[in-house]
Amino acid sequence: IPGTGDGPNGFWQRGVSACAVCDGAIMAKDTQSFVIGGGDAACEEALYLTKFASEVHLVVRRDALRASVVMANRVKEHPKIQIHWNSNVKEVTGGDRMEKLILHNSASGEDVEMAAGSLFFAIGHNPVTNFLPAEIETHPNGYLKLTQPGPHLHLRTRHLRSGDVSDHV
């Protein structure tokens, strides 16, 4: 998405982030905040941001949420959250910080420019495990095969597994 990267033409960490819990209290305070995604992670981040943002916009590329029924209902019923169905962020603009974004509705073809103080990506993640030795088994989707829950030291290679590479839920 133009404007979301790092560097002179991007607003990474100047309004754009991939972690509402990490950056939301600072970036979203009293702003219109946007979250991209439709799963449980996106819904959790949108709900979390309601503590800080004046309004939260959940940008969903489809016409339905992939989140659990309970999580989806919480988001749909929250007065500070507006869901934009069949939509995606086309561009982010601003000065020193992110100030606006263009929201594209794929069903209508309409583009709308909206004031925006923050944008959070919550669209899943790709585990980076391709550098690991072959004796550490992975699933076809790249996540580590687990034999027990929690942090675990691989006995032969002495690698400690933790974080996103071990959690594909």
C-alpha positions in Angstrom: 0.0 0.0 0.0 1.6 3.3 -1.0 2.6 5.3 2.0 2.7 2.5 4.5 6.4 1.6 4.2 9.5 2.8 5.8 11.6 5.6 4.3 10.9 9.2 3.1 7.6 8.4 1.4 6.2 6.1 4.1 4.6 6.5 7.4 5.8 3.4 9.2 5.9 4.2 12.9 4.6 7.6 12.1 1.0 6.5 12.2 1.4 3.0 10.5 2.1 -0.1 12.6 1.4 -3.8 12.8 0.8 -3.8 16.5 -2.1 -1.9 18.2 -1.1 -3.2 21.6 2.5 -2.0 21.1 1.8 1.4 19.5 -1.9 2.1 19.9 -1.8 4.2 23.1 0.6 6.6 21.4 -0.4 6.5 17.7 -4.2 6.2 18.1 -4.8 8.7 21.0 -7.8 10.9 20.1 -7.6 10.0 16.3 -9.6 8.2 13.8 -7.8 4.8 13.7 -8.0 2.1 11.1 -7.4 -1.6 11.4 -7.0 -3.7 8.3 -8.3 -7.3 8.7 -11.3 -9.4 9.4 -10.1 -12.2 11.7 -9.9 -12.5 15.4 -6.6 -10.6 15.6 -8.1 -7.6 13.7 -11.2 -7.6 15.9 -9.1 -7.8 19.1 -6.9 -4.9 17.9 -10.0 -2.8 16.9 -11.6 -3.4 20.3 -8.3 -2.5 22.1 -8.0 0.8 20.2 -11.4 1.9 21.4 -9.7 2.8 24.7 -7.6 5.5 22.9 -9.0 6.4 19.5 -12.0 8.8 19.0 -13.3 6.3 16.4 -12.0 3.0 15.0 -12.6 1.8 11.5 -12.2 -1.9 10.7 -11.4 -2.3 7.0 -12.5 -5.7 5.8 -11.8 -6.8 2.2 -14.7 -9.2 2.1 -18.4 -9.0 3.0 -18.0 -10.9 6.2 -15.7 -11.3 9.2 -13.5 -14.4 9.5 -13.4 -13.9 13.3 -15.2 -16.1 15.8 -18.9 -15.3 16.3 -18.3 -13.9 19.8 -15.5 -11.6 18.6 -17.4 -10.5 15.5 -20.5 -9.6 17.6 -18.4 -7.6 20.0 -17.0 -5.5 17.2 -20.4 -5.1 15.4 -22.0 -3.9 18.6 -19.3 -1.5 19.8 -20.4 2.1 19.3 -16.9 3.4 18.5 -16.2 0.8 15.7 -17.4 1.3 12.1 -16.9 -1.6 9.7 -16.1 -0.9 6.1 -17.1 -4.1 4.1 -15.5 -5.0 0.7 -12.9 -2.4 1.3 -9.2 -1.9 1.2 -6.7 0.9 1.9 -5.5 2.3 -1.4 -3.0 4.9 -0.2 -1.8 6.7 3.0 -0.8 10.4 2.9 0.4 13.1 5.3 3.1 15.4 6.3 5.4 14.5 9.1 2.9 11.9 10.2 0.0 10.0 8.6 -3.0 12.3 8.1 -5.3 10.7 5.6 -6.0 7.6 3.7 -7.9 6.6 0.6 -10.4 3.8 1.2 -11.5 1.8 -1.9 -14.8 -0.1 -1.9 -14.4 -3.0 -4.3 -18.2 -3.6 -4.5 -19.1 0.0 -5.6 -15.7 1.0 -7.1 -15.9 4.2 -4.9 -12.8 5.8 -3.4 -13.2 7.9 -0.3 -10.5 10.1 1.3 -10.7 10.0 5.1 -8.9 11.7 7.9 -6.7 9.1 9.7 -4.3 9.4 12.6 -3.2 5.7 12.6 -3.4 2.5 10.6 -2.7 -1.0 12.0 -2.2 -4.1 9.9 -3.9 -7.2 11.4 -3.9 -9.4 8.4 -2.1 -12.4 9.7 1.6 -13.2 9.5 4.0 -15.4 7.7 6.4 -17.4 9.9 10.0 -16.9 9.0 11.4 -20.5 9.5 13.1 -21.2 6.2 16.5 -20.5 7.8 16.2 -23.3 10.3 18.0 -26.6 10.0 16.1 -29.4 8.3 15.8 -31.5 11.5 13.4 -28.9 12.9 10.1 -29.9 11.3 7.6 -27.4 10.0 4.1 -27.7 8.7 3.5 -27.0 5.0 2.4 -23.4 6.0 5.8 -22.8 7.6 4.9 -23.0 11.3 6.9 -25.3 13.6 5.5 -28.7 14.4 4.9 -28.8 18.1 5.1 -31.8 20.4 4.2 -29.9 23.5 2.8 -26.4 24.2 4.8 -23.4 25.4 8.5 -22.5 24.8 10.5 -25.6 24.0 14.2 -26.2 23.4 14.9 -28.5 20.5 17.2 -31.0 22.0 19.4 -31.9 19.0 19.8 -28.4 17.5 19.5 -26.3 20.7 17.0 -23.9 19.1 14.3 -22.4 21.4 10.9 -22.0 19.7 8.6 -19.2 20.8 6.4 -16.5 19.4 4.6 -16.4 16.1 6.5 -19.3 14.5 5.0 -21.7 17.0 1.4 -20.3 17.0 -0.6 -20.7 13.8 -4.0 -20.2 15.4 
